[in-house]
Amino acid sequence: MSRTNTTILPSRTASSYCSVRDSCDRSLNSGLVLTGGGANLEGMAEIAEQIFDLPVRRGSPAGAGGLMDHVNTPECATAVGLVMYAHRHYAQQNRGGSGNAFARAFVRLRGMFHNFLG
């Protein structure tokens, strides 16, 4: 393992987690969910548990239907969550098909996911 993975990365991560903790004013009570590619790095969850003194887990998307085989990883959790949120918001706010910019962006994003996943 390189020096970056064993020394520098944990130190930088701890520093970043401390900054987040200090800005939260202890408003975190029930735990943390790590998402993104960094969530899979060895030791990241353990560092977060030590810094925040809370349970920590790696997030993965839930309820993404047939896409789960492709996107059921922490790397995709945030992106899939945002798309699912946008879809729910679009469905609730634009049942009449207003054709606003948000709706058009959602349709384009949905098409990109379909093209990407084949």
Backbone as CSV, one residue per row, in Angstrom:
resi,resn,N_x,N_y,N_z,CA_x,CA_y,CA_z,C_x,C_y,C_z
1,MET,0.842,-1.178,0.000,0.000,0.000,0.000,0.889,1.243,0.000
2,SER,0.484,2.234,-0.712,1.295,3.437,-0.811,1.159,4.296,0.442
3,ARG,2.101,5.209,0.603,2.091,6.133,1.739,0.832,6.985,1.733
4,THR,0.350,7.328,0.539,-0.863,8.133,0.422,-2.048,7.424,1.072
5,ASN,-2.191,6.134,0.822,-3.318,5.377,1.367,-3.198,5.110,2.853
6,THR,-1.997,4.979,3.369,-1.840,4.596,4.770,-1.606,5.766,5.713
7,THR,-1.114,6.890,5.230,-0.773,8.000,6.111,-1.519,9.277,5.767
8,ILE,-1.391,9.728,4.559,-1.929,11.037,4.172,-3.451,11.026,4.105
9,LEU,-4.027,10.041,3.440,-5.477,10.009,3.258,-6.236,9.947,4.587
10,PRO,-5.880,9.049,5.511,-6.592,9.050,6.797,-6.448,10.364,7.558
11,SER,-5.303,10.986,7.491,-5.090,12.253,8.182,-5.962,13.354,7.585
12,ARG,-5.991,13.446,6.264,-6.822,14.453,5.588,-8.307,14.193,5.824
13,THR,-8.679,12.928,5.802,-10.075,12.570,6.038,-10.496,12.957,7.447
14,ALA,-9.667,12.649,8.427,-9.976,13.004,9.814,-10.126,14.513,9.954
15,SER,-9.256,15.262,9.311,-9.335,16.720,9.354,-10.643,17.219,8.740
16,SER,-11.031,16.652,7.608,-12.290,17.039,6.952,-13.489,16.682,7.820
17,TYR,-13.474,15.481,8.390,-14.576,15.064,9.262,-14.683,15.972,10.488
18,CYS,-13.545,16.387,11.044,-13.562,17.298,12.197,-14.194,18.636,11.815
19,SER,-13.892,19.131,10.645,-14.492,20.386,10.184,-16.002,20.263,10.050
20,VAL,-16.451,19.146,9.506,-17.891,18.919,9.368,-18.535,18.811,10.747
21,ARG,-17.909,18.034,11.625,-18.444,17.871,12.978,-18.566,19.218,13.685
22,ASP,-17.548,20.045,13.576,-17.548,21.336,14.252,-18.607,22.283,13.703
23,SER,-18.977,22.123,12.450,-19.979,23.005,11.858,-21.406,22.504,12.064
24,CYS,-21.564,21.305,12.607,-22.901,20.729,12.780,-23.541,21.071,14.120
25,ASP,-22.825,21.645,15.040,-23.373,21.998,16.350,-24.082,20.829,17.021
26,ARG,-23.553,19.653,16.856,-24.100,18.429,17.461,-25.550,18.172,17.070
27,SER,-25.951,18.619,15.901,-27.310,18.368,15.433,-27.458,16.978,14.820
28,LEU,-26.379,16.243,14.748,-26.428,14.867,14.258,-26.654,13.952,15.456
29,ASN,-27.736,13.191,15.442,-28.020,12.353,16.599,-28.045,10.867,16.291
30,SER,-28.497,10.505,15.108,-28.772,9.097,14.887,-27.739,8.369,14.042
31,GLY,-26.810,9.051,13.446,-25.777,8.373,12.689,-25.482,9.045,11.372
32,LEU,-24.510,8.502,10.668,-24.052,9.054,9.397,-24.116,7.994,8.316
33,VAL,-24.331,8.459,7.097,-24.284,7.597,5.928,-23.238,8.172,4.996
34,LEU,-22.218,7.391,4.691,-21.170,7.817,3.770,-21.550,7.376,2.359
35,THR,-21.450,8.304,1.408,-21.716,7.971,0.013,-20.536,8.424,-0.838
36,GLY,-20.538,8.023,-2.071,-19.449,8.380,-2.973,-18.361,7.330,-2.945
37,GLY,-17.433,7.470,-3.858,-16.347,6.497,-3.974,-15.490,6.403,-2.730
38,GLY,-15.327,7.507,-2.027,-14.517,7.502,-0.807,-15.087,6.641,0.300
39,ALA,-16.382,6.378,0.256,-17.016,5.550,1.281,-16.469,4.132,1.279
40,ASN,-15.980,3.676,0.137,-15.445,2.316,0.038,-13.978,2.204,0.434
41,LEU,-13.319,3.336,0.645,-11.910,3.265,1.019,-11.759,2.680,2.417
42,GLU,-10.764,1.855,2.552,-10.524,1.179,3.815,-10.316,2.184,4.956
43,GLY,-11.067,2.013,6.027,-10.896,2.820,7.221,-11.732,4.089,7.289
44,MET,-12.404,4.469,6.209,-13.159,5.729,6.210,-14.316,5.698,7.204
45,ALA,-15.073,4.609,7.230,-16.198,4.507,8.160,-15.702,4.506,9.607
46,GLU,-14.597,3.828,9.852,-14.054,3.759,11.210,-13.578,5.131,11.692
47,ILE,-12.946,5.888,10.793,-12.500,7.248,11.148,-13.709,8.111,11.479
48,ALA,-14.756,8.018,10.673,-15.966,8.810,10.914,-16.605,8.431,12.249
49,GLU,-16.639,7.149,12.566,-17.205,6.719,13.852,-16.433,7.313,15.018
50,GLN,-15.114,7.348,14.910,-14.292,7.908,15.977,-14.497,9.414,16.115
51,ILE,-14.548,10.120,15.009,-14.660,11.576,15.035,-16.034,12.013,15.532
52,PHE,-17.091,11.404,15.008,-18.460,11.829,15.314,-19.060,11.124,16.527
53,ASP,-18.456,10.010,16.941,-18.981,9.205,18.043,-20.438,8.808,17.771
54,LEU,-20.678,8.395,16.535,-21.998,7.970,16.074,-21.839,6.734,15.192
55,PRO,-22.908,5.962,15.031,-22.837,4.849,14.079,-22.710,5.376,12.649
56,VAL,-21.951,4.660,11.847,-21.700,5.064,10.456,-21.923,3.850,9.567
57,ARG,-22.556,4.078,8.429,-22.699,3.011,7.437,-22.437,3.573,6.054
58,ARG,-22.155,2.671,5.130,-21.977,3.052,3.730,-23.335,3.014,3.053
59,GLY,-23.672,4.083,2.359,-24.969,4.163,1.706,-24.973,3.505,0.354
60,SER,-26.111,2.956,0.014,-26.321,2.449,-1.337,-27.766,2.761,-1.709
61,PRO,-28.043,2.947,-2.978,-29.390,3.339,-3.399,-30.420,2.260,-3.066
62,ALA,-31.609,2.707,-2.739,-32.713,1.778,-2.482,-33.881,2.189,-3.372
63,GLY,-34.567,1.224,-3.906,-35.769,1.497,-4.676,-35.521,1.996,-6.082
64,ALA,-34.389,1.642,-6.668,-34.082,2.097,-8.021,-34.577,1.117,-9.079
65,GLY,-35.416,0.198,-8.691,-36.020,-0.725,-9.656,-35.014,-1.630,-10.327
66,GLY,-35.146,-1.787,-11.629,-34.310,-2.701,-12.392,-32.856,-2.265,-12.518
67,LEU,-32.540,-1.082,-12.044,-31.166,-0.597,-12.166,-30.252,-1.106,-11.057
68,MET,-30.775,-1.792,-10.072,-30.002,-2.122,-8.880,-28.710,-2.873,-9.191
69,ASP,-28.723,-3.738,-10.168,-27.500,-4.478,-10.495,-26.374,-3.547,-10.923
70,HIS,-26.724,-2.417,-11.499,-25.730,-1.497,-12.032,-25.342,-0.385,-11.074
71,VAL,-26.241,0.010,-10.200,-25.999,1.206,-9.403,-26.063,0.982,-7.895
72,ASN,-26.060,-0.250,-7.433,-26.172,-0.539,-6.012,-24.823,-0.432,-5.311
73,THR,-24.218,0.750,-5.394,-22.923,0.993,-4.761,-22.926,2.383,-4.134
74,PRO,-22.069,2.599,-3.136,-21.972,3.940,-2.562,-21.596,5.008,-3.584
75,GLU,-20.841,4.620,-4.617,-20.439,5.579,-5.637,-21.641,6.193,-6.350
76,CYS,-22.704,5.427,-6.482,-23.890,5.875,-7.210,-24.998,6.387,-6.296
77,ALA,-24.853,6.242,-4.995,-25.955,6.540,-4.070,-26.457,7.971,-4.198
78,THR,-25.580,8.939,-4.218,-26.007,10.331,-4.277,-26.685,10.645,-5.603
79,ALA,-26.070,10.231,-6.695,-26.649,10.514,-8.016,-28.012,9.860,-8.174
80,VAL,-28.137,8.595,-7.771,-29.419,7.909,-7.897,-30.457,8.556,-6.989
81,GLY,-30.054,8.922,-5.781,-30.970,9.590,-4.870,-31.477,10.906,-5.420
82,LEU,-30.594,11.686,-6.025,-31.015,12.959,-6.615,-31.967,12.754,-7.788
83,VAL,-31.697,11.757,-8.613,-32.591,11.475,-9.739,-33.949,11.011,-9.224
84,MET,-33.955,10.166,-8.205,-35.223,9.693,-7.645,-35.995,10.850,-7.006
85,TYR,-35.297,11.723,-6.314,-35.943,12.896,-5.730,-36.542,13.781,-6.826
86,ALA,-35.764,14.013,-7.871,-36.252,14.839,-8.975,-37.479,14.208,-9.623
87,HIS,-37.449,12.904,-9.775,-38.592,12.217,-10.383,-39.838,12.385,-9.520
88,ARG,-39.711,12.177,-8.212,-40.862,12.353,-7.316,-41.365,13.791,-7.354
89,HIS,-40.410,14.739,-7.314,-40.787,16.145,-7.328,-41.484,16.492,-8.642
90,TYR,-40.950,16.014,-9.732,-41.535,16.265,-11.048,-42.946,15.685,-11.119
91,ALA,-43.096,14.453,-10.633,-44.399,13.796,-10.698,-45.431,14.536,-9.865
92,GLN,-45.034,15.055,-8.721,-45.967,15.758,-7.841,-46.293,17.154,-8.354
93,GLN,-45.306,17.877,-8.846,-45.482,19.275,-9.213,-45.969,19.501,-10.635
94,ASN,-45.726,18.550,-11.511,-45.991,18.801,-12.928,-46.882,17.749,-13.560
95,ARG,-47.916,17.380,-12.883,-48.816,16.367,-13.437,-49.466,16.839,-14.741
96,GLY,-49.631,18.139,-14.880,-50.256,18.680,-16.085,-49.289,18.868,-17.227
97,GLY,-47.985,18.605,-17.037,-47.012,18.738,-18.108,-46.741,20.173,-18.492
98,SER,-46.281,20.971,-17.537,-46.069,22.399,-17.799,-44.905,22.660,-18.743
99,GLY,-44.006,21.693,-18.897,-42.902,21.882,-19.823,-41.850,22.871,-19.346
100,ASN,-41.709,23.047,-18.037,-40.716,23.986,-17.527,-39.299,23.430,-17.670
101,ALA,-38.329,24.220,-17.329,-36.927,23.826,-17.494,-36.585,22.615,-16.649
102,PHE,-37.127,22.537,-15.437,-36.856,21.382,-14.577,-37.349,20.102,-15.242
103,ALA,-38.532,20.145,-15.780,-39.110,18.968,-16.426,-38.262,18.529,-17.612
104,ARG,-37.837,19.483,-18.414,-36.999,19.156,-19.576,-35.660,18.558,-19.133
105,ALA,-35.077,19.119,-18.076,-33.800,18.599,-17.568,-33.975,17.182,-17.052
106,PHE,-35.079,16.928,-16.366,-35.322,15.578,-15.861,-35.455,14.575,-17.003
107,VAL,-36.179,14.940,-18.027,-36.362,14.047,-19.172,-35.016,13.741,-19.826
108,ARG,-34.173,14.756,-19.979,-32.834,14.541,-20.550,-31.994,13.634,-19.652
109,LEU,-32.027,13.863,-18.338,-31.253,13.053,-17.399,-31.724,11.607,-17.415
110,ARG,-33.031,11.417,-17.456,-33.589,10.060,-17.513,-33.115,9.353,-18.785
111,GLY,-33.107,10.090,-19.905,-32.639,9.515,-21.152,-31.169,9.128,-21.107
112,MET,-30.364,9.954,-20.451,-28.928,9.633,-20.322,-28.742,8.361,-19.519
113,PHE,-29.503,8.179,-18.437,-29.402,6.943,-17.643,-29.799,5.743,-18.478
114,HIS,-30.881,5.862,-19.238,-31.309,4.743,-20.084,-30.242,4.404,-21.123
115,ASN,-29.639,5.408,-21.739,-28.584,5.175,-22.733,-27.347,4.577,-22.087
116,PHE,-26.986,5.059,-20.913,-25.791,4.572,-20.220,-25.930,3.113,-19.832
117,LEU,-27.097,2.729,-19.357,-27.307,1.372,-18.852,-27.757,0.405,-19.935
118,GLY,-27.957,0.936,-21.121,-28.242,0.094,-22.267,-29.613,-0.413,-22.285
